[in-house]
């Protein structure tokens, strides 16, 4: 007679242990994220006047505004660089014309 019989609760217990292990890992990840977020909040409070952290929704909106403003400024800067390059080449042309004998 072989001992091929496995108690049904063993399989269920193994599944529960696996689920608990996965839940514990997930909880660990969430705990790290929470601690990191709390640390960032404390850092914001330390930097903010009066120790009051900014509203996250307002901070995100302001960040979006600043990013859009940055895009516009980058475009303006590129346009100015093009104009400076054009003026520089015109100036170089005029300087060559002045140094050549007539």
C-alpha positions as CSV (number, residue, x, y, z in Angstrom):
1,X,0.0,0.0,0.0
2,X,1.5,3.3,-1.0
3,X,1.2,6.7,0.7
4,X,-0.1,8.5,-2.4
5,X,-2.9,10.0,-0.3
6,X,-2.5,13.7,0.2
7,X,-4.7,15.4,2.7
8,X,-7.0,18.0,0.9
9,X,-6.2,20.7,3.4
10,X,-2.5,20.6,2.6
11,X,-3.1,21.8,-0.9
12,X,-5.5,24.5,0.4
13,X,-2.9,25.5,3.0
14,X,-0.2,25.7,0.4
15,X,-2.4,28.0,-1.7
16,X,-3.2,30.2,1.3
17,X,0.5,30.4,2.2
18,X,1.3,31.5,-1.4
19,X,-1.5,34.1,-1.3
20,X,-0.2,35.4,2.0
21,X,3.3,35.6,0.7
22,X,2.2,37.6,-2.4
23,X,0.0,39.9,-0.2
24,X,3.0,40.5,2.1
25,X,5.2,41.4,-0.9
26,X,2.6,43.7,-2.3
27,X,2.2,45.3,1.1
28,X,5.9,45.8,1.4
29,X,5.9,47.6,-2.0
30,X,3.0,49.9,-1.0
31,X,4.7,50.6,2.4
32,X,7.9,51.7,0.6
33,X,5.9,53.9,-1.7
34,X,4.0,55.5,1.2
35,X,7.2,56.1,3.1
36,X,8.8,57.7,0.0
37,X,5.7,59.9,-0.5
38,X,5.7,60.9,3.2
39,X,9.4,61.8,2.9
40,X,8.8,63.9,-0.2
41,X,5.9,65.6,1.6
42,X,8.1,66.4,4.6
43,X,10.8,67.8,2.2
44,X,8.2,70.0,0.6
45,X,7.0,71.2,4.0
46,X,10.5,72.0,5.0
47,X,11.1,74.1,1.9
48,X,7.7,75.8,2.0
49,X,7.3,79.1,3.9
50,X,5.5,78.5,7.2
51,X,6.0,74.7,6.9
52,X,2.8,74.3,4.9
53,X,3.0,71.9,2.0
54,X,1.4,73.0,-1.3
55,X,-1.7,71.4,-2.5
56,X,-0.6,68.4,-4.8
57,X,-3.3,69.2,-7.4
58,X,-2.2,72.9,-7.6
59,X,1.4,71.9,-7.6
60,X,0.8,69.5,-10.6
61,X,-1.2,72.2,-12.4
62,X,1.6,74.7,-11.8
63,X,4.2,72.2,-13.0
64,X,2.2,71.7,-16.2
65,X,2.1,75.5,-16.7
66,X,5.8,75.7,-16.2
67,X,6.5,72.9,-18.6
68,X,4.3,74.5,-21.3
69,X,6.0,77.9,-20.7
70,X,9.4,76.1,-21.0
71,X,8.3,74.7,-24.4
72,X,7.3,78.2,-25.6
73,X,10.6,79.7,-24.3
74,X,12.6,76.9,-26.0
75,X,10.8,77.8,-29.3
76,X,11.6,81.5,-28.9
77,X,15.2,80.7,-28.1
78,X,15.5,78.6,-31.2
79,X,14.0,81.4,-33.3
80,X,16.5,83.9,-31.8
81,X,19.4,81.6,-32.5
82,X,18.3,81.4,-36.1
83,X,18.2,85.2,-36.4
84,X,21.6,85.6,-34.7
85,X,23.1,83.0,-37.1
86,X,21.6,84.9,-40.1
87,X,22.9,88.2,-38.8
88,X,26.3,86.7,-38.2
89,X,26.5,85.4,-41.7
90,X,25.4,88.8,-43.1
91,X,28.0,90.5,-41.0
92,X,30.7,88.1,-42.2
93,X,29.6,88.8,-45.8
94,X,29.8,92.5,-45.3
95,X,33.2,92.3,-43.6
96,X,34.5,90.2,-46.5
97,X,33.2,92.8,-49.0
98,X,34.9,95.6,-47.1
99,X,38.3,93.9,-47.0
100,X,38.3,93.0,-50.7
101,X,39.9,95.5,-53.1
102,X,37.4,97.5,-55.2
